[in-house]
Amino acid sequence: MNLKKLAIPLLCVTTLSASSMTVVASTAETNQQSQQTVDFEWLFQQGAFEKIVEALSEIKNKTPEQHNMLVSALMNTDLDDAEEASERFIRAYSNDYRAYHTHASVMGAQASSSIFSALGYAKKAKQSLEQAVEIAPDEIAVYQALMQFHLMAPSIAGGDIDEAKKLAQHIATLDDIEGQFALAKVYLEDDQEGEAKTLYAPLLERDDTQIRARFELGNYYLTDEQFQASYDILLPLSAMQVPVVDKADNEQWDKYEESMSRLLYGKYRLGQVAVKSGQYTQEGIQALKRYLQEYDDTTIDTQSLPTPSWAKLRLAELLLNANALSEAEDLIKQIGEDDDKNFSKILKQLKKELKKRAAV
């Protein structure tokens, strides 16, 4: 049973209140307690997960935000430890939907990485999401997560496309725009592309929704190998910008971060379209160059985005396709080794192809 796609996003893992940014530590020299401020968001973006775990493990009475951050860090180091931490989160905050949502995220990750226990983990993920909905019936995020479960999980694990549609319709009663996005996603998963396109059409025209609509629909077309359609939908993203907002305004910053993340990812996807299709090479090169520059400049959380190494790898592929050998060689020299076997395989092939062409 394949549950590789059973991914349930965590709730704002790097958004912490001021109180949760402070760790109380003892100094051995004075045997006194001092206040040490730890910027967990910065550490998370830097991939310093072990430092986060070390700092948060010292806190006895954690806030929900601190529990969530600890689990998020552990999911990047040890899923079994993350599972135990998420269970402690539930014991500490049994009436907080965020504890169950976080637990479901861990169960989804466990299901995706496990061969023999995938079904059991998937069922636990569903149970936690259903509990989260029961506790917080007005929270759109938990309905979205439960809907995503029903779309991604096989029926033997509890997935149900009809139930996903019902959840999407309920989301629409809470927020009309979110309901349109949810139902469009259900239609795409149910191979009802025409119905999905009808829902996306007005979303593509609105300034506040077109980036998300273009990203979602373009990503679908790319996955379905409809390269021309994906290119047409994604291309306008290559020239778009999102006005920067003050990070102190939490609500506006969250919206900005979501839009900026999708915009950046859309530019990366445009590069992928060029790689996979063998067409639109120059547009793909420009999109990936913009991605790398804006990734370097941005202050948003980039954990959910492709790494610069992957972007450079894709860019090198396109530069070779464009016969820009010198530029491709310089770029490949910047790319380090990676634990990802697919990454290493592509990099090896690029080096081999570059050497072959240089010898001609």
Phi, psi and omega in degrees: 000125183264114178240029185297334185264007184280075181252123179246112185295143174286161180272107172042061189296337184250012179261107184240146175285166182301321182294328182279357178270357184252128179246133176269122183234151177262140176257124186295326185294321185253350183056031178240161178265140178229157178269125178240118180275125181243124178273088183294325180299314179296316179299320180296316179296330179277354181076021181273061187293323180294325177294321178297313180300315181299315182292316184283335179295337180284343184273125183281309183256083185284149172282164175304321179297321180290320175301314182297317178295319179298314179298318180300316179294316181295330178295343177263356181236316183204109184295327179294319176294323177296321178298314179297319180294322179291328176290325175293325177300315180295318180296324181282329184224065185292345179253015181249118183302331182297329179295318181287324177297316178297317178299318179298323178298318179293317179298322177297318179294319178297318179298322182289333184258354184257146177263311187270336184249012186302315183298316180297317179295321180297318180295323177294322177299315180297315180300318180292321179294321178295324176293321178298319178296319180296320181286322185232074185292352180253004182270112182299322186302323182286326175294320178297318180294317179293321176299315179300321177301310182296330178285323188268327185279142175292161184299327180296336179264001178110359179292144184204110183297325179293321178292323177299320179295319178299319179294320178298319179294325177290321177303322180297331177286338179269326180202118186299315182295313178298326178296320178297315179297318182296313182293324177299319179296319178298314180300319179296318179292335181263016178058033175250068187299321181299315179296321179296316181298325177297321179287323181287333186309306180290332179291330178289342183267342183273136180299325185273357181230349189292327179298313180296316181297316179296319180296312183295313182289320178297322178294320178298312181298322179297312179299325181274005179060030171266076192294320180296316179296319179296316179299314182298321181285321186278332187307316180301336180294334185296336181252002184275154174227157176245124179302131181288141178240168180287127181296338180291336177274092189304314183296313179292324179295319179300317179294318178298315182298318178296314181295316181295321179297315179294321180297314178297314181297324178299322178292322176295317179299323178299321175297320178296321177303316180296319180294310187287328183272336186076012180236177175055037188299312182295321178295322178294320178299312180296321180296317181289326176295319177295319179302311182297318180293313183288328174299318181292328184273335190288155177251006179282166175290123184254011184300328182273359182263154174301143182290157175304327179298317178294318179297318178294324179296314179295321179296320178298322177300315181291323178296323176294319178298327179273002180064025175271072191295318182297314180293321178296318180297315179299320181291317181299326178296336180278345186271121178273173178290158182221150180288340180293120184296322179294319177300310182298323180294314180296317180298318178297318179295320179296316179298320180294316180294320179296317179296321180296316182288326181293334182279347182285000000 
